[in-house]
Amino acid sequence: MAGAAAIAGLSAGVSLGSTSAAPARRAVAFQAPSRSPRLHVSASASPAASSTPASAAPSARPTATAAPHASASAASGVQHQAPYLFYDSATPEDIPAGHEIATYADGPHPTPPSEVAGRGPVLWIDINGSDPAAQVIDVEPGCATPAAAAAWVDQKLTAQPTQLAIVYTTIGEWGQVQADVSALPAWMQHRIRWWIADPTGYPHLVPGSQATQWYWGPDYDISTATWQF
C-alpha cells in the first residue's frame, strides 16, 4: 500500500522465507519489545562502504518480465522522511496487509504479478542476474555471485541511468561485493543502494547500508530502510 508501516507499527510474530534456490536459513527469535522498538545502529563490523548521496527514487520502468517492476517509493510516490519497515517473501500472501513488500521476479518460484496486485508498491528481486529491470539483485550462496552483481549493476544503469541499483547481500559477503563493484564508473557506484542482511532479530541499520534485513523467519523477513532506499 502507499506508505510503509512506521517502526512504531511493528507487530510481533513476524518471519520470512526465501526461494528454494537460496540456502536454508535459521530463524532468529524475534525480540518483541514491550514498547515501540527503537532504531539502533548496528555494532556489527561492516566493510568500508562509501556513503552514497541522496537521490530521487527511481521511476517505474517496464521490465523484461511479465509486469512493470516499480520501486516501493516510486510506485507509491511516497518520500519517506524517517526509517520505515518493509517485508520480503517468496510467498507474499503471507505478509500482513499494510506493509511495503519485496518478492522474486525470477528463480525457481517467481511471484506472479497477480499475487501482489492491490498490495501497493513492490520491490522485485532478481536472484540470478538475468533481469536488470528488477530493482534488486540477490547476492548470497545459491543466488547471484558478487561478480554477477557488478555485471547486473552495469547492465541496469547503462540501460536506465536515472534508476537506482539495489544490491542485497549478507554482512559477511558485503566486502567482496563492494570490491567487485569498485571497478564500475563512479557515477554507477553512487547509484547503488545497499540492502544488508544482519539478522539480529531487532530493528537496526548497519552503518553504510540504506536498508538492513534484521529478521529472518519461516514465512517472511523484515527490514528497516532509510529514505535514501
C-alpha positions in Angstrom: 0.0 0.0 0.0 1.1 3.6 -0.4 3.4 4.5 2.5 5.3 2.0 4.6 4.4 0.9 8.1 6.2 3.1 10.7 8.5 1.3 13.0 6.0 2.0 15.8 3.6 -0.1 13.9 5.7 -3.2 14.1 3.9 -6.3 15.3 5.2 -9.4 17.0 5.4 -12.9 15.4 6.9 -12.0 12.1 9.1 -14.2 9.8 10.3 -14.5 6.1 11.3 -17.2 3.7 13.3 -17.3 0.5 13.2 -19.2 -2.8 14.3 -22.8 -2.9 17.4 -21.7 -4.7 18.6 -19.9 -1.6 20.3 -21.7 1.3 18.4 -22.8 4.3 18.0 -20.1 6.9 17.9 -20.4 10.6 15.1 -18.4 12.0 16.1 -15.8 14.6 13.9 -15.4 17.6 12.0 -12.2 17.2 12.6 -10.0 20.2 9.4 -8.1 20.5 9.9 -5.1 22.8 7.1 -4.1 25.2 7.0 -0.6 23.5 7.7 0.6 20.0 11.1 -0.7 19.1 13.9 1.9 18.9 16.0 2.0 15.8 19.6 1.1 16.6 22.8 1.5 14.6 24.4 -2.0 14.5 27.6 -2.5 16.2 28.4 -5.3 13.7 31.5 -4.8 11.8 30.9 -3.7 8.2 33.3 -3.1 5.3 34.2 0.4 4.4 31.1 1.4 2.5 31.2 4.7 0.6 28.4 7.0 1.7 26.1 7.3 -1.3 24.4 10.6 -1.9 20.7 11.0 -1.6 18.9 10.8 -4.9 15.4 10.7 -6.2 13.6 7.4 -6.0 13.6 5.6 -9.4 10.6 5.9 -11.6 8.7 2.8 -12.7 10.1 1.1 -15.8 8.8 -1.9 -17.8 10.9 -5.0 -17.4 11.8 -8.0 -19.4 9.4 -10.0 -17.3 5.6 -10.0 -17.3 4.9 -6.8 -15.4 6.5 -3.5 -14.5 8.8 -3.7 -11.5 8.5 -0.3 -9.7 10.4 0.5 -6.7 8.4 0.9 -3.5 8.9 4.7 -3.2 8.4 5.3 -6.9 5.2 3.3 -7.2 3.7 4.9 -4.1 5.0 8.4 -4.7 5.9 8.5 -1.0 9.1 10.1 0.1 9.9 8.5 3.5 11.3 11.1 5.9 12.2 8.5 8.6 13.3 4.9 8.7 10.5 2.5 7.8 9.8 -1.2 7.7 9.2 -3.5 4.7 8.8 -7.2 4.3 10.1 -9.7 1.8 8.9 -13.2 1.0 8.7 -15.9 -1.7 5.0 -16.1 -0.6 3.9 -12.5 -0.4 0.4 -13.6 0.6 1.9 -14.5 4.0 2.9 -10.9 4.6 0.5 -9.0 6.8 -1.6 -6.4 4.9 -0.5 -2.8 5.1 3.3 -3.3 4.6 5.5 -2.5 1.7 6.8 -5.7 0.2 9.6 -7.3 -1.8 9.4 -10.5 -3.7 11.0 -12.5 -6.5 11.0 -11.7 -10.2 12.7 -14.9 -11.3 14.3 -18.1 -10.0 12.5 -21.5 -9.5 9.4 -19.9 -7.9 8.9 -16.4 -9.2 5.9 -14.5 -7.9 3.2 -13.9 -10.5 2.3 -10.2 -10.6 -1.3 -11.2 -10.0 -0.4 -12.4 -6.5 0.7 -8.9 -5.5 -2.0 -6.9 -7.3 -3.6 -4.5 -5.0 -0.8 -4.8 -2.4 0.7 -1.4 -3.2 4.4 -0.8 -4.1 6.5 -3.9 -4.7 10.3 -4.3 -4.9 11.2 -7.0 -7.4 14.2 -9.2 -6.6 16.4 -10.8 -9.3 18.1 -13.8 -7.8 20.3 -14.9 -10.7 21.3 -11.7 -12.5 19.0 -12.3 -15.5 16.6 -9.4 -15.1 18.3 -6.0 -14.8 14.9 -4.3 -15.0 14.2 -5.6 -11.4 15.1 -3.3 -8.6 17.2 -5.7 -6.5 20.0 -8.2 -7.2 20.2 -11.0 -4.6 23.8 -11.9 -3.8 24.2 -14.9 -1.5 25.1 -18.6 -1.8 22.9 -20.2 -4.3 22.0 -16.9 -6.0 24.0 -14.3 -7.9 27.7 -14.0 -7.2 29.5 -10.8 -6.4 30.9 -10.6 -9.9 27.4 -11.2 -11.4 26.1 -8.4 -9.2 28.7 -6.0 -10.7 27.7 -7.0 -14.2 24.0 -6.6 -13.3 24.5 -3.1 -11.9 26.5 -2.1 -15.1 23.8 -3.5 -17.4 20.9 -2.0 -15.4 22.4 1.5 -15.1 23.7 1.6 -18.7 20.1 1.0 -19.8 18.5 3.1 -17.1 21.0 5.7 -15.9 18.5 7.6 -13.8 17.5 4.5 -11.7 18.9 3.1 -8.5 20.5 -0.4 -8.3 19.8 -2.1 -5.0 22.2 -4.8 -4.0 21.1 -7.3 -1.4 23.8 -9.3 0.3 24.8 -10.7 3.7 27.0 -8.7 6.0 29.7 -11.4 5.6 29.8 -11.1 1.8 29.4 -7.4 1.6 33.1 -6.6 1.4 33.6 -8.9 -1.6 30.6 -7.4 -3.4 32.0 -3.9 -2.8 35.3 -5.0 -4.2 33.7 -6.2 -7.4 31.6 -3.1 -8.0 34.5 -0.8 -7.2 35.6 -1.3 -10.9 32.4 0.4 -12.1 32.4 4.1 -13.0 32.0 6.3 -10.0 28.6 7.6 -11.1 27.3 4.0 -11.1 28.7 3.3 -7.7 26.9 6.4 -6.4 23.6 4.9 -7.6 24.0 1.7 -5.7 21.9 1.2 -2.6 23.0 -1.5 -0.1 20.4 -3.8 1.5 22.4 -5.8 4.1 21.3 -9.0 5.9 22.2 -8.8 9.6 19.5 -11.0 11.3 19.9 -9.9 14.9 16.1 -10.1 15.5 16.0 -6.5 16.5 15.4 -3.4 14.3 18.6 -1.6 13.3 20.6 -0.2 10.4 24.1 -1.5 9.6 26.3 1.6 9.1 26.8 2.3 5.4 23.7 0.5 4.4 20.4 2.1 3.2 18.4 -0.9 4.4 19.1 -3.7 6.8 17.3 -7.1 6.9 17.3 -7.8 10.7 14.7 -10.6 11.0 14.6 -14.0 9.2 11.5 -16.2 9.6 9.7 -19.1 8.0 7.2 -17.0 6.1 8.7 -13.6 5.6 11.7 -11.4 6.6 11.7 -7.9 7.9 14.0 -5.0 7.0 14.4 -1.4 8.1 15.1 1.1 5.3 16.1 4.7 5.2 14.5 7.4 3.0 17.5 7.0 0.6 16.5 3.4 -0.2 
